[in-house]
Amino acid sequence: MSAVQEIFDYLKASKLFYLATVEGDQPRVRPMGAIDVFEDRLYFQTGNIKNVFQQMKANPKVEICTMGPEGTWIRIQANAIQDDRLEAREHMMDANPGLKNRYAADDGICEVLYLENAKAVIASFTAEPKVIEF
């Protein structure tokens, strides 16, 4: 199993993760749920009319965090890189059909971003952390 697939499976099992960005000197955190693996990269989705997108354009450094099974949690540090190819947006929409209620791959609003230079740490109170770079 690839590192990207392992991280995807962890996030997908959690159903919801929290994405942190920075706006000026203030951290901003929000829940997210749409993720996808495309071309062996981990992608997430948002709209370009949202503050989160503008924050990532100004500073691509993000952190993702969620709780997993059996008392573990994951933190991922990465750069969020916009992919404005239609096929990347279509793949995301197909993988997350619930998005189709709010977005279309070609609506001019839907944006997909992938994680680059990512480092994930899966931790718990009972075991040594597992570090995965992808």
Secondary structure as the mmCIF struct_conf table of DSSP 4:
data_model
#
loop_
_struct_conf.conf_type_id
_struct_conf.id
_struct_conf.beg_label_comp_id
_struct_conf.beg_label_asym_id
_struct_conf.beg_label_seq_id
_struct_conf.end_label_comp_id
_struct_conf.end_label_asym_id
_struct_conf.end_label_seq_id
HELX_RH_AL_P HELX_RH_AL_P1 ALA A 3 SER A 14
BEND BEND1 LYS A 15 LYS A 15
STRN STRN1 PHE A 17 GLU A 23
TURN_TY1_P TURN_TY1_P1 GLY A 24 ASP A 25
STRN STRN2 GLN A 26 MET A 32
STRN STRN3 ILE A 35 PHE A 38
TURN_TY1_P TURN_TY1_P2 GLU A 39 ASP A 40
STRN STRN4 ARG A 41 GLY A 47
TURN_TY1_P TURN_TY1_P3 ASN A 48 ILE A 49
BEND BEND2 LYS A 50 LYS A 50
HELX_RH_AL_P HELX_RH_AL_P2 ASN A 51 ALA A 58
STRN STRN5 LYS A 61 MET A 67
HELX_RH_3T_P HELX_RH_3T_P1 PRO A 69 GLY A 71
STRN STRN6 TRP A 73 ASP A 83
HELX_RH_AL_P HELX_RH_AL_P3 LEU A 86 ALA A 95
HELX_RH_3T_P HELX_RH_3T_P2 PRO A 97 ASN A 101
TURN_TY1_P TURN_TY1_P4 ARG A 102 ARG A 102
TURN_TY1_P TURN_TY1_P5 ALA A 105 ASP A 106
BEND BEND3 ASP A 107 ILE A 109
STRN STRN7 CYS A 110 ALA A 123
BEND BEND4 PHE A 125 ALA A 127
STRN STRN8 LYS A 130 GLU A 133
#
